[in-house]
Amino acid sequence: MDSATANRQLIDQLPRIAHQPEDIETLLEAGAFRERLHQEIANATKRIYLVALYLQDDDAGRSILQALYDAKQRRPELDIKVLVDWHRAQRGLIGAEKSEGNAALYREFAQSYQHKIEVLGVPVRNREVFGVLHLKGFIIDNAVIYSGASLNDVYLAQHQRYRYDRYHVLKNAKLADSMANFVQRTLVDSEAVNCLNQQTRPETKVLRNAIKQLRLELQRASYYFDPEPIADDQVGLTPIVGLGRRKNNLNKYICTLIASAKHELTICTPYFNFPRSVSREVKRALRRGVKITLIVGDKTANDFYIPPSEPFKTIAGLPYLYEVNLRSFAKHNEAAIARRQLAIHIWKHDDNSFHLKGIWVDRQYMLITGNNLNPRAWKLDLENAILVHDKHELLAEQKQQELNAILRHTQLMGSYKFIDKVDSYPLPVRRLIKRIRRLKADHILNQIL
């Protein structure tokens, strides 16, 4: 038995939830995602659990919070919870003046309404740099709206710009219950998780032991559900969660999924900085003849990008470091590009940004995830995904429509030479990269970017 077949058997042995193909819907743009989210919130009758890295104090964030409070006042019995990263919620934007952050917005709303909504802060580690809540999934009644997007103007295309992501609506009571139970059991019930609406909140250092206990529990946690047989006219859904380097099921099955590819493999990531284990499996896939398509954002479509016309900040060097990685990978695999076994597509659309991630394998498997497929996601952040098993290619047309929409604003790189060299970068960026190389800090940086 060849290795791809053996790994495919491991994927096929995963427990699955039966799902009707017509009950998964792919939204193709950020504006449609915003409208659908508002629609589902307005029509909710039982529960609304929103889990995101952050809900921002801007027009889009306020409109979502307003919609939640309106729903709560109409139906006080609605179980509404918003979970965001504890650290991210209590600071301003990177480079901005020190502030109370988005927590001030949550307190403002709570003081204005009779029926309150819990906005809960989840501390994955004692400090933000060492791990954040990167769990995804909005559970509204019996539907799961899954996207890598957070809740702010650019992710929701509130004004002229958007940050492009993937958006899926899955109507499945068993999936929604499994994900909601995980949120309640593992996060909401934890002593480390506290309400951000309050004026007085515990300091992180006071929560240190509770945070350590939460992290230990998260490293062992998984989604619970009764597995179901999948009929020929159904697809299977496997929700997976992971945290940390050791015994991380999500990391394990991402690598197994890539290793199972026999013919075609497509990977999207906004930050080209694969963990070693992912790089290894991609190389093996190339060696066994798999046709690989990589879709990554242009450096100018990175959310950390700052135009050369504006004052330089160190954080603005990140998009260039990702491009350095991409050029090196492309150069190393130039022969595969030349024989059209490897296709690298660079996404760029005006001044919008790119935040897509996901994996498609042989038209039979699709991973919907917020995982950036980088060392930070692999080691530090709390991540999850939904693996869609589509043995009979029932979703083939819908998957192709999504890929066509993603590829619409991309350019195919015919050679590594079409990717910018360090010599062409603005002077402050060149100086930064030179300093990093001189200090031999690039490996350390790659582990936390």
Sequence and secondary structure as in RCSB ss.txt:
>XXXX:A:sequence
MDSATANRQLIDQLPRIAHQPEDIETLLEAGAFRERLHQEIANATKRIYLVALYLQDDDAGRSILQALYDAKQRR
PELDIKVLVDWHRAQRGLIGAEKSEGNAALYREFAQSYQHKIEVLGVPVRNREVFGVLHLKGFIIDNAVIYSGAS
LNDVYLAQHQRYRYDRYHVLKNAKLADSMANFVQRTLVDSEAVNCLNQQTRPETKVLRNAIKQLRLELQRASYYF
DPEPIADDQVGLTPIVGLGRRKNNLNKYICTLIASAKHELTICTPYFNFPRSVSREVKRALRRGVKITLIVGDKT
ANDFYIPPSEPFKTIAGLPYLYEVNLRSFAKHNEAAIARRQLAIHIWKHDDNSFHLKGIWVDRQYMLITGNNLNP
RAWKLDLENAILVHDKHELLAEQKQQELNAILRHTQLMGSYKFIDKVDSYPLPVRRLIKRIRRLKADHILNQIL
>XXXX:A:secstr
  HHHHHHHHHHTS  EEE GGGEEEE SHHHHHHHHHHHHHH SSEEEEE S B SSHHHHHHHHHHHHHHHH 
TT EEEEEEETTGGGS  TTS    TTHHHHHHHHTT SS  EEEEE SSSSGGG  B    EEETTEEEEES  
BSTTTTT SS  EE  EEEEE HHHHHHHHHHIIIIIIT TT EESSSSS   GGGGHHHHHHHHHHHHH     
      TT EEEEEEEE SSTT HHHHHHHHHHHT SSEEEEEESS    HHHHHHHHHHHHTT EEEEEEE GG
GSTT   TTS   GGGGHHHHHHHHHHHHHHHTHHHHHTTSEEEEEE  TT EE   EEEETTTEEEEE   SSH
HHHHTSBEEEEEEE TT TTHHHHHHHHHHHHTTEEEESSGGGS  GGGS HHHHHHHHHHHHTT HHHHHHH 
